[in-house]
Amino acid sequence: MQNSEKTELPFLAGVNGTGEPVFESLEVELLPDSPRHARIMKSPLLTRNIAAGDTIKLINPDTAEYELVSRSGNLCVRVFAKDDLSKLEQTLTSEIEKLGGSLDRQTERAFGL
């Protein structure tokens, strides 16, 4: 079995106020035994309908076109707030870790489990 390669790819996260697409860069693991397939490494903050461990087929990475091949069974929980989230993040992360989950992404006003 070959070593897998990790890279970042753009994913469509939505559109801004003027209708322009907004992209989120996510780390994926290219699967050496399945050409044009990749595994999502960490759950996104903005991109919907995918979570860590999901497998996708690369249709056109330049235009952020992918097809979901299989779900990992992981659930992506995203939390956004106007105020500091540190206490809530610590509490939720502790509880999620008891279930085998992890904190995948964190900013000052958002985090994803």
N, C-alpha and C positions, 0 to 999 in steps of 0.2 A: 504494500500500500504506500502511495506517495504521501509526502507531507502536504498539508493543505496550506493555501495562501490566504492571508487576510488582507482586506482592502476596504476602502470606504466608497460607498455609492450613494447617489442622490435618490431620495424618495419624495414623492409629491405629498406635501403636508397640508396643502390647501391653497387658497388664493387670497391675495391682499385686497385692500379696499378699492383698488383700481382694476381688479380682475386678473392681475398678473399672478402666475403660479409661484408658490413659496415651497422651497425644498428643504428637507432635513437630511443631513449626511449621517449615514449609519454604517457601522462596521459590520462587514459580512465575512464569512469564511467560504472561499471558493472550494467546491467539493471536487477533488481530483478524479474520483471515479464516476462522476456524473457531469459531463461537459455542460456548461451554461447553467449550472445549478449552484446555489449558495445558501448558506445558513445564516440567519440573523443572529448576531452575537449578543446584543443587548436590546431590551425593549425600547421603543422610541418614546419621545415626549409628545411629538406632534402628529406623526404619521399614524393613521388609523388602520385597524384590521390586521395588524401583525404584532407578534411578540417574540421575545428571545427564543431561539431554537427553531422557529418556523423555517421551512425550506421553500425557496422561491426559484423560479426559472427566469433567467435573464432574457427578456425579449429585446429591449433596446435600452441599455443603461444610460445612454446619452440623453434620452428623453424621459428617463425614470419610468420605463414600462417593464413591469414584472408580472408574473403569474404565480399565484400561491400553489405550491405543489402539495405540501402537507403541513399540518399544524403540529406544534410540539406538545401541546397540552398546557402550555404556560399561559397565564393570564397577565395582561398588562394593565396595571392600575396607575392612572395619572392624576396628580394632585396639583392644582394651581391656586394661588392666592395673591392678594395685594400686599399682605403683610408677611412678616417673617414666618417661615415654616419649620424652623429647626426643631422645636419641641414635638410637633406633630410628626415630622419625619422620623425622629428617634423612636417615638412610640410605635408607629406603624412598621418601621423597619424591623424592630425587635420582634414584633408579632409575626410578620411575614417570614422572617428567618426561621422561626419555629416550624413553619410549614414547608421549609426547604426553598423558599424564595430569596430574592436579594434586591437591594437597591441598585438599579441599573444606571440611572441618570439623575443629576441633581443640579439645580441652579438656585439662585437666591429666592426665586418666587415659584419654583416648580420642582417636582421630583417624580420619578417613575419607578415603580416597583414591578 
